[in-house]
Amino acid sequence: MIWNQNKECMSIDQMHDLQGKRLQKLVKKVYHSTPFYRKKMQEMDITPGDIRTIEDIVKLPFTTKQDLRDNYPCGMFAVPNSEIVRIHASSGTTGNPTIVGYTRNDLEIWQECIARCLAAYGLTNNDIFSVSYGYGLFTGGLGAHYGAEFLGATVIPASTGNTEKHVKLIRDLGITGIASTPSYALYLAETIEKMGIDVKELKLRTGVFGAEPWTENMRREIESRLHINAYNLYGLSEIMGPGVAYECECKNGSHIAEDHFYPEIISPDTLENLPAGQKGELVFTTLTKEGMPLLRYRTKDLCSIMEGECPCGRTNVRISRIMGRSDDMLIIRGINVFPSQVESVILGMPEFEPHYQLIVDRINNLDTLQVLAEVRKEYLSDEISGMLALKKRLADKLKSVLTVSVDVKLVEPNSIERSSGKSQRVIDKRIMK
Amino acid sequence: MIIKQLSIFLENKGGRINEVAKTLAREGINMQAFSMAETADFGILRLIVSDVEHAVEVLRKADFAVMLTDVIHAQCPNKPGGLAEILDKMALHDVFIEYMYAFSEGDTANIILRPTDMQKCIEVLEK
């Protein structure tokens, strides 16, 4: 079903017109309300009057994650605190999380965007829908939750953890749809099998998966093991959260809610716009955001804009699957992890050499992160208990910074390869085909 | 008697202990006692050797993480109840043992002890 026929199927000319008008208004707003953007625009010698159509967007400055960090915590907000009704945060690389503020309007648009996604997956107010993203600072849980309520579905805030209880609820309540990370879906399938429940007896038929990149192979596996249709949901907290783009029944690319989020694909090297079909870095401008509007935010996600019309009837442009990152960010169980976060923890502890390695794997369908750390000779202990305490201290610190569990492995001094050039800090064993 | 023990931090991977043994063999250093404490991913090899300083030097050169630890070498008759007599004394005087290992030669058993309190342990053993 198409939730918002008017916006999702708008003619391309009308859409460009709408985007242009919204961009004009947005640029005026940030110029006057966000000192960061005013300064940037003045440096580039542009004024809001220079922006008249959506094509003028290329004149505007880019925004990076570093800019958000430099303006921590609320420097990018464009409204006074009295208008902010919610804050979310994602993990940061230098101890500071990225803070995102939403006005009441922002939350309304967010739930509308999620409703568009869920409707595209065939969900309706007759569905019983469990949200198995983490609830809390992470945008996944509450974002999907309110969108599903807005759709009118019966929402089960299952969150993560206690999977056996979740399976029981899926069976006993007749849950028909679920939102989670794709890796959690496979873990769920395994739990169902272990509990001796026949998946065909469950009413589950639709899965909404996002927060980490996944593959067609993984889709096939999830669909056959859970007996559902599995759809991609794309989003990022800096822009809004889940719901920025979504698949339709065609399962061929994700439609962007482009009346709210204007997409560009740029070359990460030249920063020039790339034509449809070419792979580059995805950039978003939040056309209607009030709390924390962003101009040309560089997502670092690599993908392409797809050419041609989608048979579903939606005219909103589609992006391909995310094919990688233009930085070194890892996504572990839906959580963003930068190797530099691990480095800052290790360098902050005198017991360890500044050499480390991250080994990422997927074991029993769950992402695992192992950190190899070298203990400095002078901090070695002759007693196992002393070494285990040291190992635990590092694991605890990493957990608190990364918000994801880490398996620390203490290794012998000088055992991690030193290389003069770019050392291989990360070994990602997950097969992404 | 207080003696020096070599403690070597080793990752649990095939052939590591053998590499220690070979390094010492090449230099003509004899291992007199040997014990391995292990966890899932690492272990600590504890050694008593004939020439401590030389052993430390060659092992460090070969990039092993070697520490020197003071331990107590005690002896008792190699017969039933020999060890129990020593341990009774320890328990009576509240001397805790971090770890220990033993080997016997003929009529004598040699015990290597790492107590939490070295001085107290020696006093108790001398009683």
Interface residues (C-beta under 8 A of the other chain):
Chain A: V375 K377 L380 S381 D382 E383 I384 M387 L388 K409 L410 V411 E412 P413 N414 S415
Chain B: Q5 S7 F9 L10 E11 A37 E38 T39 D41 F42 I44 R46 D63 F64 A65 M67 T69 E98 Y99 R114
